[in-house]
Every structure is written in structure tokens, then in C-alpha cells.
Amino acid sequence: MTYVHLDIETLPALWMTPDQRLRYAYAKVPSNYKKPASIAKWLKDNADEAWRRTSFDPMLGELWMVGWAVDDAEPFIADLRETPDQLGLFASACACRGQVVFVGKSVRSFDLPWLAQYALREGRLNLTSRLLDVLSYPYDKRIQDVGEMWPT
């Protein structure tokens, strides 16, 4: 059994222009806002925050860093600025190792689902299928989420 200790860091949709950010925020305006003045005020107050939340959406946000360590080996950090093929490196680290157990904080609720969807977006179907296989069972022992083991 191989333990892969994992953590990811994400960024909002940096590719969006200011106009696209405003349009995205406009789609997030609560439905009870009807008057143009109240919608404009909501956009002024919340447009930046709505854009920042795109970091939680793998179909919009960007993967900034992936850090992992296999068993007791030294940790490896793949930075997007230095390593454009982060997913390929991570997929190769997880491949051909038998049963892999993913370990990390919020790895079940955020890191693995985010990576699975992002890998799908980037066309890395082998990584997507491997991660979705692990995520398909809610209490699978192949995921050891530290946040679930030691809740704060």
C-alpha cells in the first residue's frame, strides 16, 4: 500500500477580463434584487468576491500548486510557473504503485474532487478515472482525510 500525502492550491479565473468578471458576478446576483440601483450596488460590493470564488470551481479556476509526497520520500511541489505539466507529474507519481491511499486535510471534500474535475477539463482521463474511482465510495479507506480524523 502506497501513501500519497497531497495538498493543492488554487487561484481564481485569472483569464477573465474585467468585463467577463462583471458578467460572471451579474449571473450571481440574488434573485430578490429587482431594481437596477440595488443590482448595481450589489455588483459594486460583491463582484470582486464572486470572481475570487471561482478558485473553488475547477471548471473556471486555475491550479497553482500541487504538493505531494509518496510514502516517506521527500515532498515534491509542482508550481505552475515552473512546471506547466503538474497533472502529468502527479499522475505519474500515482500510477503503477498498486493501491494508493491519499492522505491530506480536506482531501476528500476539496482536493481530490477539484483535481478530478480539473483533470477532466485538461483531458487527463486516466487521472480523472483513478480519482473518481476513489471518490465513488463516501467512506473509502483509500482516502485518509486528516480533517475527518481529527476534527477541530
C-alpha positions as CSV (number, residue, x, y, z in Angstrom):
1,M,0.0,0.0,0.0
2,T,1.4,3.4,-1.0
3,Y,0.5,6.6,0.8
4,V,0.4,9.8,-1.2
5,H,0.2,12.9,1.0
6,L,-1.5,15.6,-1.0
7,D,-2.3,19.3,-0.9
8,I,-3.3,21.7,-3.7
9,E,-3.5,25.4,-4.0
10,T,-5.9,27.1,-6.5
11,L,-6.3,30.6,-8.0
12,P,-9.4,32.4,-9.3
13,A,-10.0,32.6,-13.1
14,L,-7.1,34.9,-14.0
15,W,-8.0,34.6,-17.7
16,M,-11.2,36.6,-17.2
17,T,-11.2,40.2,-18.4
18,P,-12.8,42.8,-16.1
19,D,-15.9,42.7,-18.3
20,Q,-16.1,38.9,-18.0
21,R,-15.7,39.2,-14.2
22,L,-18.6,41.7,-14.1
23,R,-20.8,39.5,-16.3
24,Y,-19.9,36.5,-14.1
25,A,-20.9,38.4,-11.0
26,Y,-24.1,39.6,-12.6
27,A,-25.2,36.0,-13.0
28,K,-24.7,35.6,-9.2
29,V,-26.9,38.5,-8.2
30,P,-29.6,37.2,-5.8
31,S,-33.0,36.8,-7.5
32,N,-34.7,39.0,-5.0
33,Y,-32.8,42.1,-6.3
34,K,-35.1,43.7,-8.9
35,K,-34.2,47.4,-9.1
36,P,-31.3,48.4,-11.3
37,A,-29.9,50.6,-8.5
38,S,-29.9,47.7,-5.9
39,I,-28.3,45.4,-8.5
40,A,-25.6,47.9,-9.3
41,K,-24.9,48.3,-5.6
42,W,-24.7,44.6,-5.1
43,L,-22.3,44.3,-8.0
44,K,-20.1,47.1,-6.7
45,D,-19.9,45.4,-3.3
46,N,-19.7,41.8,-4.4
47,A,-18.2,41.5,-7.9
48,D,-14.7,41.0,-6.7
49,E,-15.6,38.4,-4.1
50,A,-17.7,36.5,-6.7
51,W,-14.7,36.4,-9.0
52,R,-12.4,35.2,-6.2
53,R,-14.7,32.3,-5.5
54,T,-14.0,31.0,-9.0
55,S,-10.9,29.4,-7.4
56,F,-13.3,26.8,-5.8
57,D,-14.7,25.9,-9.3
58,P,-12.3,23.6,-11.2
59,M,-14.0,24.5,-14.5
60,L,-13.2,28.2,-14.0
61,G,-10.3,28.4,-11.5
62,E,-6.6,27.6,-12.1
63,L,-4.4,25.1,-10.4
64,W,-1.5,27.0,-8.9
65,M,0.4,24.3,-7.0
66,V,0.3,20.6,-6.3
67,G,2.3,19.3,-3.4
68,W,2.7,15.6,-2.7
69,A,4.9,13.1,-1.0
70,V,4.9,9.4,-1.7
71,D,5.3,7.3,1.5
72,D,8.4,8.6,3.3
73,A,10.0,10.3,0.3
74,E,10.8,14.0,0.2
75,P,7.8,16.2,-0.7
76,F,7.6,17.5,-4.3
77,I,5.9,20.8,-5.1
78,A,4.9,21.4,-8.7
79,D,4.5,25.2,-9.3
80,L,2.6,26.2,-12.4
81,R,5.1,28.9,-13.2
82,E,8.0,26.4,-13.2
83,T,6.1,23.1,-14.1
84,P,3.4,23.6,-16.6
85,D,2.5,19.8,-16.7
86,Q,1.6,19.5,-13.0
87,L,-1.1,17.0,-13.6
88,G,1.2,14.7,-15.6
89,L,3.8,14.7,-12.9
90,F,1.1,13.9,-10.3
91,A,-0.5,11.2,-12.4
92,S,2.9,9.5,-12.9
93,A,3.5,9.7,-9.2
94,C,0.3,7.8,-8.5
95,A,0.5,5.3,-11.4
96,C,1.7,1.8,-11.2
97,R,2.0,1.8,-7.4
98,G,-0.7,-0.7,-6.6
99,Q,-3.3,0.5,-4.1
100,V,-2.8,4.2,-3.4
101,V,-4.1,5.8,-0.2
102,F,-4.5,9.6,-0.4
103,V,-3.7,11.5,2.8
104,G,-4.4,15.2,3.5
105,K,-6.5,17.9,5.1
106,S,-9.9,18.2,3.3
107,V,-8.6,15.9,0.6
108,R,-12.0,14.1,0.4
109,S,-14.1,17.2,0.2
110,F,-11.9,19.5,-1.8
111,D,-8.5,18.4,-3.2
112,L,-9.5,15.2,-4.9
113,P,-12.8,16.3,-6.4
114,W,-11.2,19.5,-7.6
115,L,-8.3,17.6,-9.1
116,A,-10.6,15.1,-10.8
117,Q,-12.7,17.8,-12.4
118,Y,-9.7,19.8,-13.4
119,A,-8.0,16.8,-14.9
120,L,-11.2,16.2,-16.9
121,R,-11.1,19.8,-18.1
122,E,-7.4,19.3,-19.2
123,G,-8.1,15.9,-20.9
124,R,-6.3,13.8,-18.4
125,L,-8.8,11.0,-18.4
126,N,-6.6,8.4,-16.8
127,L,-6.1,10.6,-13.7
128,T,-9.8,11.5,-13.7
129,S,-10.9,7.9,-13.7
130,R,-8.5,7.0,-10.9
131,L,-9.6,9.8,-8.7
132,L,-13.3,9.3,-9.4
133,D,-12.9,5.6,-8.5
134,V,-11.5,6.5,-5.1
135,L,-14.2,9.2,-4.6
136,S,-17.1,7.0,-5.6
137,Y,-17.4,5.5,-2.1
138,P,-18.0,8.1,0.6
139,Y,-16.1,6.2,3.3
140,D,-13.4,4.5,1.2
141,K,-10.3,3.7,3.2
142,R,-8.2,4.8,0.2
143,I,-8.8,8.4,1.4
144,Q,-7.5,9.3,4.8
145,D,-8.7,12.8,5.5
146,V,-6.9,14.4,8.4
147,G,-9.8,16.8,9.0
148,E,-12.2,13.9,9.5
149,M,-9.8,12.0,11.7
150,W,-9.1,15.0,14.0
151,P,-11.9,17.5,13.7
152,T,-11.2,20.9,15.1
